[in-house]
Amino acid sequence: MLVPIFEELETKVHQAIDTIALLQMEIEELKEKNDTLGHKIQELSKNNETLEYKNQKLTADQQIWQERLNKLLEKIQKFDLTCLK
């Protein structure tokens, strides 16, 4: 009578061990994916910082050129006015 109970218990223990082994493998896969995603996030963050810096520089350059163009237009208008007199 004890033999069938022990066999059933042994089967359940083996199933539990197999389940644990599968879960451990899944955990390792998820850890690897997590590490990969972490590296991608760091890379994207660096790219974002680079783009933000470039954007700020281009915006500043645009403002400088806009000021230069405005000054040039003012000079042209003054020149036109003096020529018309």
Gaussian input, Z-matrix of N, CA and C with variables (Angstrom, degrees):
# hf/3-21g

backbone

0 1
 N
 C     1     B1
 C     2     B2     1     A1
 N     3     B3     2     A2     1     D1
 C     4     B4     3     A3     2     D2
 C     5     B5     4     A4     3     D3
 N     6     B6     5     A5     4     D4
 C     7     B7     6     A6     5     D5
 C     8     B8     7     A7     6     D6
 N     9     B9     8     A8     7     D7
 C    10    B10     9     A9     8     D8
 C    11    B11    10    A10     9     D9
 N    12    B12    11    A11    10    D10
 C    13    B13    12    A12    11    D11
 C    14    B14    13    A13    12    D12
 N    15    B15    14    A14    13    D13
 C    16    B16    15    A15    14    D14
 C    17    B17    16    A16    15    D15
 N    18    B18    17    A17    16    D16
 C    19    B19    18    A18    17    D17
 C    20    B20    19    A19    18    D18
 N    21    B21    20    A20    19    D19
 C    22    B22    21    A21    20    D20
 C    23    B23    22    A22    21    D21
 N    24    B24    23    A23    22    D22
 C    25    B25    24    A24    23    D23
 C    26    B26    25    A25    24    D24
 N    27    B27    26    A26    25    D25
 C    28    B28    27    A27    26    D26
 C    29    B29    28    A28    27    D27
 N    30    B30    29    A29    28    D28
 C    31    B31    30    A30    29    D29
 C    32    B32    31    A31    30    D30
 N    33    B33    32    A32    31    D31
 C    34    B34    33    A33    32    D32
 C    35    B35    34    A34    33    D33
 N    36    B36    35    A35    34    D34
 C    37    B37    36    A36    35    D35
 C    38    B38    37    A37    36    D36
 N    39    B39    38    A38    37    D37
 C    40    B40    39    A39    38    D38
 C    41    B41    40    A40    39    D39
 N    42    B42    41    A41    40    D40
 C    43    B43    42    A42    41    D41
 C    44    B44    43    A43    42    D42
 N    45    B45    44    A44    43    D43
 C    46    B46    45    A45    44    D44
 C    47    B47    46    A46    45    D45
 N    48    B48    47    A47    46    D46
 C    49    B49    48    A48    47    D47
 C    50    B50    49    A49    48    D48
 N    51    B51    50    A50    49    D49
 C    52    B52    51    A51    50    D50
 C    53    B53    52    A52    51    D51
 N    54    B54    53    A53    52    D52
 C    55    B55    54    A54    53    D53
 C    56    B56    55    A55    54    D54
 N    57    B57    56    A56    55    D55
 C    58    B58    57    A57    56    D56
 C    59    B59    58    A58    57    D57
 N    60    B60    59    A59    58    D58
 C    61    B61    60    A60    59    D59
 C    62    B62    61    A61    60    D60
 N    63    B63    62    A62    61    D61
 C    64    B64    63    A63    62    D62
 C    65    B65    64    A64    63    D63
 N    66    B66    65    A65    64    D64
 C    67    B67    66    A66    65    D65
 C    68    B68    67    A67    66    D66
 N    69    B69    68    A68    67    D67
 C    70    B70    69    A69    68    D68
 C    71    B71    70    A70    69    D69
 N    72    B72    71    A71    70    D70
 C    73    B73    72    A72    71    D71
 C    74    B74    73    A73    72    D72
 N    75    B75    74    A74    73    D73
 C    76    B76    75    A75    74    D74
 C    77    B77    76    A76    75    D75
 N    78    B78    77    A77    76    D76
 C    79    B79    78    A78    77    D77
 C    80    B80    79    A79    78    D78
 N    81    B81    80    A80    79    D79
 C    82    B82    81    A81    80    D80
 C    83    B83    82    A82    81    D81
 N    84    B84    83    A83    82    D82
 C    85    B85    84    A84    83    D83
 C    86    B86    85    A85    84    D84
 N    87    B87    86    A86    85    D85
 C    88    B88    87    A87    86    D86
 C    89    B89    88    A88    87    D87
 N    90    B90    89    A89    88    D88
 C    91    B91    90    A90    89    D89
 C    92    B92    91    A91    90    D90
 N    93    B93    92    A92    91    D91
 C    94    B94    93    A93    92    D92
 C    95    B95    94    A94    93    D93
 N    96    B96    95    A95    94    D94
 C    97    B97    96    A96    95    D95
 C    98    B98    97    A97    96    D96
 N    99    B99    98    A98    97    D97
 C   100   B100    99    A99    98    D98
 C   101   B101   100   A100    99    D99
 N   102   B102   101   A101   100   D100
 C   103   B103   102   A102   101   D101
 C   104   B104   103   A103   102   D102
 N   105   B105   104   A104   103   D103
 C   106   B106   105   A105   104   D104
 C   107   B107   106   A106   105   D105
 N   108   B108   107   A107   106   D106
 C   109   B109   108   A108   107   D107
 C   110   B110   109   A109   108   D108
 N   111   B111   110   A110   109   D109
 C   112   B112   111   A111   110   D110
 C   113   B113   112   A112   111   D111
 N   114   B114   113   A113   112   D112
 C   115   B115   114   A114   113   D113
 C   116   B116   115   A115   114   D114
 N   117   B117   116   A116   115   D115
 C   118   B118   117   A117   116   D116
 C   119   B119   118   A118   117   D117
 N   120   B120   119   A119   118   D118
 C   121   B121   120   A120   119   D119
 C   122   B122   121   A121   120   D120
 N   123   B123   122   A122   121   D121
 C   124   B124   123   A123   122   D122
 C   125   B125   124   A124   123   D123
 N   126   B126   125   A125   124   D124
 C   127   B127   126   A126   125   D125
 C   128   B128   127   A127   126   D126
 N   129   B129   128   A128   127   D127
 C   130   B130   129   A129   128   D128
 C   131   B131   130   A130   129   D129
 N   132   B132   131   A131   130   D130
 C   133   B133   132   A132   131   D131
 C   134   B134   133   A133   132   D132
 N   135   B135   134   A134   133   D133
 C   136   B136   135   A135   134   D134
 C   137   B137   136   A136   135   D135
 N   138   B138   137   A137   136   D136
 C   139   B139   138   A138   137   D137
 C   140   B140   139   A139   138   D138
 N   141   B141   140   A140   139   D139
 C   142   B142   141   A141   140   D140
 C   143   B143   142   A142   141   D141
 N   144   B144   143   A143   142   D142
 C   145   B145   144   A144   143   D143
 C   146   B146   145   A145   144   D144
 N   147   B147   146   A146   145   D145
 C   148   B148   147   A147   146   D146
 C   149   B149   148   A148   147   D147
 N   150   B150   149   A149   148   D148
 C   151   B151   150   A150   149   D149
 C   152   B152   151   A151   150   D150
 N   153   B153   152   A152   151   D151
 C   154   B154   153   A153   152   D152
 C   155   B155   154   A154   153   D153
 N   156   B156   155   A155   154   D154
 C   157   B157   156   A156   155   D155
 C   158   B158   157   A157   156   D156
 N   159   B159   158   A158   157   D157
 C   160   B160   159   A159   158   D158
 C   161   B161   160   A160   159   D159
 N   162   B162   161   A161   160   D160
 C   163   B163   162   A162   161   D161
 C   164   B164   163   A163   162   D162
 N   165   B165   164   A164   163   D163
 C   166   B166   165   A165   164   D164
 C   167   B167   166   A166   165   D165
 N   168   B168   167   A167   166   D166
 C   169   B169   168   A168   167   D167
 C   170   B170   169   A169   168   D168
 N   171   B171   170   A170   169   D169
 C   172   B172   171   A171   170   D170
 C   173   B173   172   A172   171   D171
 N   174   B174   173   A173   172   D172
 C   175   B175   174   A174   173   D173
 C   176   B176   175   A175   174   D174
 N   177   B177   176   A176   175   D175
 C   178   B178   177   A177   176   D176
 C   179   B179   178   A178   177   D177
 N   180   B180   179   A179   178   D178
 C   181   B181   180   A180   179   D179
 C   182   B182   181   A181   180   D180
 N   183   B183   182   A182   181   D181
 C   184   B184   183   A183   182   D182
 C   185   B185   184   A184   183   D183
 N   186   B186   185   A185   184   D184
 C   187   B187   186   A186   185   D185
 C   188   B188   187   A187   186   D186
 N   189   B189   188   A188   187   D187
 C   190   B190   189   A189   188   D188
 C   191   B191   190   A190   189   D189
 N   192   B192   191   A191   190   D190
 C   193   B193   192   A192   191   D191
 C   194   B194   193   A193   192   D192
 N   195   B195   194   A194   193   D193
 C   196   B196   195   A195   194   D194
 C   197   B197   196   A196   195   D195
 N   198   B198   197   A197   196   D196
 C   199   B199   198   A198   197   D197
 C   200   B200   199   A199   198   D198
 N   201   B201   200   A200   199   D199
 C   202   B202   201   A201   200   D200
 C   203   B203   202   A202   201   D201
 N   204   B204   203   A203   202   D202
 C   205   B205   204   A204   203   D203
 C   206   B206   205   A205   204   D204
 N   207   B207   206   A206   205   D205
 C   208   B208   207   A207   206   D206
 C   209   B209   208   A208   207   D207
 N   210   B210   209   A209   208   D208
 C   211   B211   210   A210   209   D209
 C   212   B212   211   A211   210   D210
 N   213   B213   212   A212   211   D211
 C   214   B214   213   A213   212   D212
 C   215   B215   214   A214   213   D213
 N   216   B216   215   A215   214   D214
 C   217   B217   216   A216   215   D215
 C   218   B218   217   A217   216   D216
 N   219   B219   218   A218   217   D217
 C   220   B220   219   A219   218   D218
 C   221   B221   220   A220   219   D219
 N   222   B222   221   A221   220   D220
 C   223   B223   222   A222   221   D221
 C   224   B224   223   A223   222   D222
 N   225   B225   224   A224   223   D223
 C   226   B226   225   A225   224   D224
 C   227   B227   226   A226   225   D225
 N   228   B228   227   A227   226   D226
 C   229   B229   228   A228   227   D227
 C   230   B230   229   A229   228   D228
 N   231   B231   230   A230   229   D229
 C   232   B232   231   A231   230   D230
 C   233   B233   232   A232   231   D231
 N   234   B234   233   A233   232   D232
 C   235   B235   234   A234   233   D233
 C   236   B236   235   A235   234   D234
 N   237   B237   236   A236   235   D235
 C   238   B238   237   A237   236   D236
 C   239   B239   238   A238   237   D237
 N   240   B240   239   A239   238   D238
 C   241   B241   240   A240   239   D239
 C   242   B242   241   A241   240   D240
 N   243   B243   242   A242   241   D241
 C   244   B244   243   A243   242   D242
 C   245   B245   244   A244   243   D243
 N   246   B246   245   A245   244   D244
 C   247   B247   246   A246   245   D245
 C   248   B248   247   A247   246   D246
 N   249   B249   248   A248   247   D247
 C   250   B250   249   A249   248   D248
 C   251   B251   250   A250   249   D249
 N   252   B252   251   A251   250   D250
 C   253   B253   252   A252   251   D251
 C   254   B254   253   A253   252   D252

   B1=1.4439
   B2=1.5287
   B3=1.3025
   B4=1.4522
   B5=1.5215
   B6=1.3203
   B7=1.4654
   B8=1.5257
   B9=1.3378
   B10=1.4707
   B11=1.5293
   B12=1.3184
   B13=1.4666
   B14=1.5275
   B15=1.3455
   B16=1.4634
   B17=1.5239
   B18=1.3374
   B19=1.4674
   B20=1.5272
   B21=1.3283
   B22=1.4701
   B23=1.5288
   B24=1.3228
   B25=1.4591
   B26=1.5283
   B27=1.3387
   B28=1.4661
   B29=1.5308
   B30=1.3171
   B31=1.4631
   B32=1.5247
   B33=1.3185
   B34=1.4632
   B35=1.5268
   B36=1.3286
   B37=1.4621
   B38=1.5271
   B39=1.3474
   B40=1.4664
   B41=1.5306
   B42=1.3144
   B43=1.4692
   B44=1.5305
   B45=1.3199
   B46=1.4660
   B47=1.5283
   B48=1.3299
   B49=1.4668
   B50=1.5235
   B51=1.3401
   B52=1.4669
   B53=1.5278
   B54=1.3160
   B55=1.4654
   B56=1.5231
   B57=1.3199
   B58=1.4679
   B59=1.5265
   B60=1.3395
   B61=1.4676
   B62=1.5293
   B63=1.3263
   B64=1.4654
   B65=1.5242
   B66=1.3201
   B67=1.4656
   B68=1.5291
   B69=1.3284
   B70=1.4654
   B71=1.5281
   B72=1.3410
   B73=1.4661
   B74=1.5247
   B75=1.3139
   B76=1.4631
   B77=1.5321
   B78=1.3187
   B79=1.4683
   B80=1.5243
   B81=1.3303
   B82=1.4669
   B83=1.5284
   B84=1.3290
   B85=1.4681
   B86=1.5261
   B87=1.3212
   B88=1.4663
   B89=1.5267
   B90=1.3265
   B91=1.4677
   B92=1.5263
   B93=1.3422
   B94=1.4655
   B95=1.5273
   B96=1.3273
   B97=1.4659
   B98=1.5236
   B99=1.3186
   B100=1.4630
   B101=1.5296
   B102=1.3372
   B103=1.4663
   B104=1.5256
   B105=1.3286
   B106=1.4637
   B107=1.5184
   B108=1.3142
   B109=1.4639
   B110=1.5249
   B111=1.3157
   B112=1.4626
   B113=1.5220
   B114=1.3439
   B115=1.4648
   B116=1.5259
   B117=1.3294
   B118=1.4668
   B119=1.5263
   B120=1.3185
   B121=1.4720
   B122=1.5248
   B123=1.3316
   B124=1.4678
   B125=1.5247
   B126=1.3273
   B127=1.4643
   B128=1.5241
   B129=1.3258
   B130=1.4620
   B131=1.5216
   B132=1.3114
   B133=1.4628
   B134=1.5243
   B135=1.3351
   B136=1.4651
   B137=1.5259
   B138=1.3394
   B139=1.4640
   B140=1.5236
   B141=1.3204
   B142=1.4628
   B143=1.5272
   B144=1.3262
   B145=1.4653
   B146=1.5274
   B147=1.3316
   B148=1.4647
   B149=1.5183
   B150=1.3280
   B151=1.4621
   B152=1.5263
   B153=1.3187
   B154=1.4647
   B155=1.5269
   B156=1.3349
   B157=1.4645
   B158=1.5299
   B159=1.3357
   B160=1.4653
   B161=1.5263
   B162=1.3113
   B163=1.4650
   B164=1.5289
   B165=1.3189
   B166=1.4672
   B167=1.5284
   B168=1.3325
   B169=1.4628
   B170=1.5258
   B171=1.3224
   B172=1.4637
   B173=1.5259
   B174=1.3157
   B175=1.4654
   B176=1.5268
   B177=1.3233
   B178=1.4668
   B179=1.5270
   B180=1.3291
   B181=1.4673
   B182=1.5227
   B183=1.3193
   B184=1.4642
   B185=1.5319
   B186=1.3040
   B187=1.4649
   B188=1.5310
   B189=1.3293
   B190=1.4686
   B191=1.5237
   B192=1.3333
   B193=1.4665
   B194=1.5223
   B195=1.3054
   B196=1.4712
   B197=1.5271
   B198=1.3258
   B199=1.4643
   B200=1.5281
   B201=1.3225
   B202=1.4688
   B203=1.5267
   B204=1.3272
   B205=1.4689
   B206=1.5207
   B207=1.3241
   B208=1.4670
   B209=1.5285
   B210=1.3423
   B211=1.4650
   B212=1.5242
   B213=1.3229
   B214=1.4590
   B215=1.5269
   B216=1.3235
   B217=1.4683
   B218=1.5257
   B219=1.3229
   B220=1.4677
   B221=1.5268
   B222=1.3302
   B223=1.4642
   B224=1.5296
   B225=1.3395
   B226=1.4679
   B227=1.5220
   B228=1.3125
   B229=1.4666
   B230=1.5286
   B231=1.3233
   B232=1.4687
   B233=1.5255
   B234=1.3150
   B235=1.4555
   B236=1.5243
   B237=1.3493
   B238=1.4649
   B239=1.5222
   B240=1.3198
   B241=1.4647
   B242=1.5268
   B243=1.3145
   B244=1.4715
   B245=1.5203
   B246=1.3017
   B247=1.4675
   B248=1.5197
   B249=1.3042
   B250=1.4621
   B251=1.5214
   B252=1.2913
   B253=1.4722
   B254=1.4688
   A1=111.29
   A2=118.18
   A3=121.05
   A4=112.25
   A5=117.40
   A6=120.96
   A7=111.01
   A8=120.54
   A9=118.91
   A10=112.68
   A11=116.37
   A12=119.35
   A13=109.82
   A14=116.59
   A15=120.06
   A16=111.59
   A17=116.78
   A18=120.00
   A19=110.63
   A20=115.74
   A21=119.78
   A22=110.43
   A23=115.87
   A24=120.28
   A25=110.66
   A26=116.27
   A27=120.60
   A28=110.73
   A29=117.08
   A30=121.55
   A31=110.44
   A32=115.74
   A33=119.71
   A34=111.21
   A35=117.18
   A36=120.89
   A37=109.80
   A38=117.21
   A39=120.52
   A40=110.92
   A41=116.61
   A42=120.13
   A43=110.48
   A44=115.46
   A45=119.50
   A46=110.52
   A47=116.73
   A48=120.92
   A49=110.17
   A50=116.86
   A51=120.65
   A52=110.89
   A53=116.15
   A54=120.39
   A55=110.71
   A56=116.51
   A57=120.80
   A58=110.33
   A59=116.67
   A60=120.26
   A61=110.47
   A62=117.24
   A63=120.75
   A64=111.32
   A65=115.80
   A66=119.37
   A67=111.51
   A68=117.01
   A69=120.15
   A70=110.92
   A71=116.41
   A72=119.59
   A73=110.46
   A74=116.45
   A75=120.39
   A76=110.65
   A77=116.39
   A78=120.64
   A79=110.14
   A80=117.31
   A81=120.78
   A82=110.84
   A83=116.72
   A84=120.30
   A85=110.72
   A86=115.98
   A87=119.67
   A88=111.57
   A89=116.88
   A90=120.07
   A91=110.17
   A92=116.39
   A93=120.22
   A94=110.64
   A95=116.30
   A96=119.81
   A97=110.61
   A98=116.12
   A99=120.99
   A100=110.78
   A101=116.45
   A102=120.24
   A103=110.74
   A104=116.11
   A105=120.67
   A106=110.59
   A107=116.69
   A108=120.35
   A109=111.13
   A110=116.82
   A111=120.42
   A112=111.26
   A113=116.16
   A114=119.96
   A115=110.86
   A116=116.20
   A117=119.63
   A118=110.79
   A119=116.29
   A120=120.50
   A121=109.87
   A122=117.14
   A123=120.32
   A124=110.73
   A125=116.01
   A126=120.31
   A127=110.82
   A128=116.45
   A129=120.06
   A130=111.44
   A131=116.40
   A132=120.20
   A133=110.49
   A134=116.65
   A135=120.39
   A136=110.31
   A137=116.11
   A138=119.73
   A139=110.79
   A140=116.11
   A141=120.75
   A142=110.75
   A143=116.61
   A144=120.57
   A145=110.58
   A146=116.11
   A147=120.36
   A148=110.65
   A149=116.04
   A150=119.89
   A151=111.75
   A152=117.01
   A153=120.05
   A154=110.81
   A155=116.52
   A156=120.42
   A157=110.15
   A158=116.11
   A159=119.91
   A160=110.92
   A161=116.25
   A162=120.18
   A163=110.82
   A164=116.69
   A165=120.26
   A166=110.84
   A167=115.79
   A168=119.80
   A169=110.28
   A170=116.92
   A171=119.95
   A172=111.47
   A173=116.44
   A174=120.04
   A175=110.41
   A176=116.28
   A177=120.19
   A178=110.32
   A179=116.72
   A180=120.58
   A181=111.05
   A182=116.09
   A183=120.32
   A184=110.23
   A185=116.34
   A186=120.21
   A187=110.63
   A188=116.66
   A189=120.70
   A190=110.25
   A191=116.17
   A192=119.36
   A193=111.39
   A194=115.92
   A195=119.47
   A196=110.34
   A197=116.55
   A198=120.89
   A199=110.73
   A200=116.73
   A201=120.34
   A202=110.88
   A203=115.68
   A204=119.54
   A205=111.30
   A206=116.27
   A207=119.62
   A208=111.15
   A209=116.76
   A210=120.13
   A211=110.79
   A212=115.96
   A213=120.13
   A214=110.92
   A215=116.34
   A216=119.90
   A217=111.21
   A218=116.55
   A219=119.94
   A220=110.64
   A221=116.57
   A222=120.49
   A223=110.84
   A224=115.53
   A225=119.58
   A226=109.98
   A227=116.75
   A228=119.94
   A229=110.87
   A230=116.99
   A231=120.19
   A232=110.50
   A233=116.32
   A234=120.88
   A235=110.49
   A236=115.50
   A237=119.90
   A238=110.65
   A239=116.90
   A240=120.57
   A241=111.31
   A242=116.93
   A243=119.21
   A244=111.16
   A245=116.98
   A246=119.86
   A247=111.24
   A248=117.17
   A249=121.21
   A250=111.72
   A251=119.44
   A252=122.30
   A253=112.04
   D1=-34.63
   D2=179.48
   D3=-73.81
   D4=-27.90
   D5=-177.13
   D6=-61.15
   D7=-49.08
   D8=178.90
   D9=-61.99
   D10=-35.65
   D11=179.44
   D12=-66.43
   D13=-43.43
   D14=178.15
   D15=-65.47
   D16=-38.32
   D17=177.88
   D18=-64.11
   D19=-41.81
   D20=177.85
   D21=-65.09
   D22=-42.38
   D23=178.00
   D24=-63.25
   D25=-41.99
   D26=178.63
   D27=-62.47
   D28=-40.74
   D29=177.95
   D30=-62.18
   D31=-44.98
   D32=-179.99
   D33=-65.43
   D34=-38.49
   D35=178.23
   D36=-64.14
   D37=-43.92
   D38=178.11
   D39=-62.60
   D40=-40.44
   D41=177.65
   D42=-63.26
   D43=-42.02
   D44=178.89
   D45=-64.21
   D46=-42.04
   D47=178.58
   D48=-62.90
   D49=-44.71
   D50=178.33
   D51=-61.41
   D52=-42.94
   D53=179.00
   D54=-62.87
   D55=-43.47
   D56=178.76
   D57=-62.25
   D58=-43.16
   D59=179.68
   D60=-62.27
   D61=-43.55
   D62=178.36
   D63=-63.46
   D64=-41.85
   D65=178.79
   D66=-65.34
   D67=-37.11
   D68=177.33
   D69=-64.47
   D70=-41.01
   D71=177.26
   D72=-64.17
   D73=-41.39
   D74=178.63
   D75=-63.89
   D76=-39.79
   D77=177.70
   D78=-61.74
   D79=-43.39
   D80=179.13
   D81=-62.59
   D82=-42.51
   D83=177.81
   D84=-61.88
   D85=-42.96
   D86=179.73
   D87=-66.73
   D88=-35.72
   D89=176.55
   D90=-63.54
   D91=-42.85
   D92=178.75
   D93=-63.10
   D94=-43.78
   D95=178.16
   D96=-62.91
   D97=-40.29
   D98=178.67
   D99=-62.25
   D100=-43.55
   D101=177.87
   D102=-62.34
   D103=-44.05
   D104=178.97
   D105=-60.79
   D106=-45.06
   D107=178.95
   D108=-65.31
   D109=-36.48
   D110=177.20
   D111=-61.93
   D112=-42.22
   D113=177.96
   D114=-65.63
   D115=-40.19
   D116=178.77
   D117=-64.28
   D118=-39.40
   D119=178.66
   D120=-62.87
   D121=-43.65
   D122=178.62
   D123=-62.06
   D124=-42.97
   D125=179.80
   D126=-63.72
   D127=-44.82
   D128=179.10
   D129=-65.32
   D130=-35.86
   D131=178.04
   D132=-64.40
   D133=-42.89
   D134=177.52
   D135=-63.41
   D136=-43.31
   D137=178.53
   D138=-61.64
   D139=-40.28
   D140=179.32
   D141=-63.45
   D142=-43.42
   D143=178.42
   D144=-62.03
   D145=-42.05
   D146=178.71
   D147=-62.01
   D148=-45.19
   D149=179.96
   D150=-64.94
   D151=-38.92
   D152=177.62
   D153=-63.21
   D154=-41.51
   D155=178.42
   D156=-63.11
   D157=-46.92
   D158=179.81
   D159=-62.18
   D160=-39.58
   D161=178.97
   D162=-62.77
   D163=-44.05
   D164=178.56
   D165=-62.14
   D166=-41.96
   D167=-179.99
   D168=-65.06
   D169=-45.54
   D170=179.68
   D171=-63.70
   D172=-38.01
   D173=178.07
   D174=-64.19
   D175=-42.43
   D176=178.37
   D177=-65.40
   D178=-43.25
   D179=177.74
   D180=-61.16
   D181=-42.19
   D182=179.32
   D183=-61.40
   D184=-42.70
   D185=-179.92
   D186=-62.98
   D187=-42.34
   D188=178.56
   D189=-61.72
   D190=-46.04
   D191=-179.63
   D192=-66.25
   D193=-36.39
   D194=178.20
   D195=-62.61
   D196=-42.59
   D197=177.77
   D198=-63.55
   D199=-42.25
   D200=178.65
   D201=-62.46
   D202=-44.10
   D203=179.52
   D204=-63.18
   D205=-41.40
   D206=178.61
   D207=-62.01
   D208=-41.82
   D209=178.09
   D210=-64.38
   D211=-40.78
   D212=178.80
   D213=-64.25
   D214=-42.71
   D215=177.89
   D216=-62.51
   D217=-39.31
   D218=177.30
   D219=-61.94
   D220=-43.01
   D221=179.20
   D222=-63.44
   D223=-41.33
   D224=179.19
   D225=-63.76
   D226=-42.98
   D227=179.39
   D228=-64.09
   D229=-41.56
   D230=177.84
   D231=-63.40
   D232=-40.38
   D233=179.45
   D234=-64.18
   D235=-44.34
   D236=178.33
   D237=-60.49
   D238=-41.12
   D239=-179.37
   D240=-65.85
   D241=-38.94
   D242=179.84
   D243=-72.58
   D244=-31.40
   D245=178.27
   D246=-72.27
   D247=-31.25
   D248=-178.39
   D249=-75.77
   D250=-19.22
   D251=-176.74
   D252=-75.55

